[in-house]
Amino acid sequence: MKLYYAPGVCSIGIHVLLEEIGKPYELEAINLREGAQFRPEYTKVNPKSKVPALLRDDGSLQTEYPAIAYWLARTNPFSNLLPDNIDLQARALEIMDYCVATVHMQGFTRMFRPGNFSPDPAQEDAVKTRGKEIVLKGFDTLNAALEGKDYAVGPFSIADSALFYVEFWAGRVGIPLPANCAAHYERMKARPSVQRTMQQEGVG
Ligand SMILES: N[C@@H](CCC(=O)N[C@@H](CS)C(=O)NCC(=O)O)C(=O)O
């Protein structure tokens, strides 16, 4: 397997899952800042021009964070990345999708890439402000979901990898995490898989 990634972006959550699984894999960094995602060397691999993308051992490419995480969990059942219980599985997918589709794609992306939401530079501050509102509401929701739990659905699961990367981004933009999310983030950073991932990506 090979993970196409960029340091500190959402692919870091998939990187954590690969470290949790512990099977050999390769890493290939795509320099998003320099626009490498749009160059033919990468678009011939992933025409979506996004990371994460996982080159599977069967030679096919798996894209979209929730799909990659789900596939890794189901193909590595002994890594316990998804509980057996169907209700907990659905809750894990619910939280992971909320982190990726709402907190990341609707919230943080407005803050990081306001131009994707309005071509008018005069709208930039308004777009960023709306993004921050979505992120703050997102963490309130996630904080409530974590009440009384160590991890998103109780036992560690793929949902925690997505929760981890949005918590990591909150720190980067100075958004204070509510108590349960802050405790979850510390718990994640104490996991050897997360420590190895952060060290390999050179982020901290
Ligand atoms: N829906 C995709 C989103 C992935 C995504 O937005 N990745 C960002 C990094 S966090 C990216 O590759 N951005 C490059 C760009 O937008 O040019 C997924 O779930 O994997």
The ligand as a Tripos MOL2 file, in Angstrom:
@<TRIPOS>MOLECULE
LIG
   20    19     1     0     0
SMALL
NO_CHARGES

@<TRIPOS>ATOM
      1 N1        -13.5510   14.6840    0.2030 N.3       1 LIG1
      2 C1        -12.1200   14.4470    0.2870 C.3       1 LIG1
      3 C2        -11.4560   15.7280    0.7470 C.3       1 LIG1
      4 C3         -9.9850   15.6410    0.7490 C.3       1 LIG1
      5 C4         -9.3760   17.0350    0.8090 C.2       1 LIG1
      6 O1        -10.0570   18.0620    0.7910 O.2       1 LIG1
      7 N2         -8.0450   17.0610    0.9140 N.am      1 LIG1
      8 C5         -7.3180   18.3090    0.9300 C.3       1 LIG1
      9 C6         -6.2570   18.3010    2.0270 C.3       1 LIG1
     10 S1         -7.0010   18.2940    3.6460 S.3       1 LIG1
     11 C7         -6.5980   18.4810   -0.3930 C.2       1 LIG1
     12 O2         -6.1040   17.5300   -0.9520 O.2       1 LIG1
     13 N3         -6.5370   19.7200   -0.8790 N.am      1 LIG1
     14 C8         -5.8470   20.0280   -2.0660 C.3       1 LIG1
     15 C9         -6.5520   21.1100   -2.8210 C.2       1 LIG1
     16 O3         -7.6990   21.4230   -2.4650 O.co2     1 LIG1
     17 O4         -5.9790   21.6240   -3.7740 O.co2     1 LIG1
     18 C10       -11.8660   13.3090    1.2420 C.2       1 LIG1
     19 O5        -12.7620   12.9980    2.0470 O.co2     1 LIG1
     20 O6        -10.8180   12.6660    1.1820 O.co2     1 LIG1
@<TRIPOS>BOND
     1     1     2 1
     2     2     3 1
     3     2    18 1
     4     3     4 1
     5     4     5 1
     6     5     6 2
     7     5     7 1
     8     7     8 1
     9     8     9 1
    10     8    11 1
    11     9    10 1
    12    11    12 2
    13    11    13 1
    14    13    14 1
    15    14    15 1
    16    15    16 2
    17    15    17 1
    18    18    19 2
    19    18    20 1
@<TRIPOS>SUBSTRUCTURE
     1 LIG1         1 GROUP 0 **** ****
